């Protein structure tokens, strides 16, 4: 077999292996997200995952600890059992 053909075959196989590895990594991210839920009122200032109200852009922009309109991803089913100094976590924004 000519050397050029072997080189092309090696590059093609490497590309396929890299693509498979990337696809597996993306599936893991999706699986992790499926096992979580948005929980409002449980994040510390600047540690929210998103939705921190007017004047904020998103992740890491909450201004106060346990801000009611800022959420953080938590394990599915654990949100409403999380106790904070301002009350329990909520699946919907708190006033």
C-alpha positions in Angstrom: 0.0 0.0 0.0 1.4 3.4 -0.9 2.6 5.6 2.0 0.2 8.4 1.1 -2.8 6.1 1.3 -1.7 4.9 4.8 -1.3 8.5 6.0 -4.7 9.5 4.7 -6.3 6.4 6.4 -4.6 7.2 9.7 -5.8 10.8 9.6 -9.4 9.6 8.8 -9.4 7.2 11.7 -8.0 9.8 14.1 -10.7 12.2 13.1 -13.4 9.6 13.7 -12.0 8.8 17.1 -11.9 12.5 18.1 -15.5 13.0 16.9 -16.7 10.0 18.9 -14.9 11.3 22.0 -16.5 14.8 21.6 -19.9 13.3 21.1 -19.6 11.2 24.3 -18.6 14.3 26.2 -21.6 16.3 25.0 -24.0 13.5 25.9 -22.5 13.5 29.5 -23.2 17.3 29.7 -26.8 16.7 28.6 -27.3 13.8 31.1 -26.0 16.0 33.9 -28.4 18.7 33.0 -31.3 16.3 32.9 -30.6 15.3 36.5 -30.8 18.9 37.7 -33.5 21.5 38.2 -33.5 25.3 38.5 -33.8 26.4 42.2 -34.6 30.0 43.0 -33.4 31.8 46.2 -30.6 29.4 47.1 -27.5 31.0 45.5 -25.0 33.3 47.1 -24.3 36.7 45.6 -22.5 36.4 42.3 -22.8 32.6 42.3 -26.2 32.2 40.5 -26.4 30.2 37.2 -28.8 32.7 35.6 -31.9 34.9 35.9 -31.0 37.6 38.5 -33.6 40.2 37.7 -33.5 43.6 36.1 -30.1 45.2 35.5 -28.3 41.8 35.4 -27.1 39.9 32.4 -27.2 36.3 33.7 -24.8 33.9 35.4 -22.8 35.3 38.3 -24.7 38.6 38.4 -27.0 38.3 41.4 -26.4 41.1 43.9 -27.5 39.5 47.1 -27.3 36.2 48.9 -30.4 34.1 48.4 -31.9 36.5 45.9 -35.4 35.3 45.1 -35.3 35.8 41.3 -31.9 34.2 40.8 -31.6 30.5 40.3 -28.9 27.8 40.6 -28.9 24.3 39.2 -29.3 21.7 42.0 -30.0 18.0 42.1 -33.5 17.2 40.8 -35.9 16.8 43.7 -33.7 18.7 46.3 -34.7 22.3 45.7 -37.8 22.6 47.9 -36.0 20.9 50.7 -33.1 23.4 50.8 -33.4 25.7 53.8 -31.8 29.1 53.6 -31.8 32.0 56.1 -34.7 33.5 54.0 -36.8 30.4 53.7 -36.9 27.3 51.5 -35.7 27.0 47.9 -38.4 27.4 45.2 -39.0 26.0 41.7 -40.4 29.4 40.7 -39.0 32.9 41.3 -39.7 34.4 44.7 -40.7 38.0 45.3 
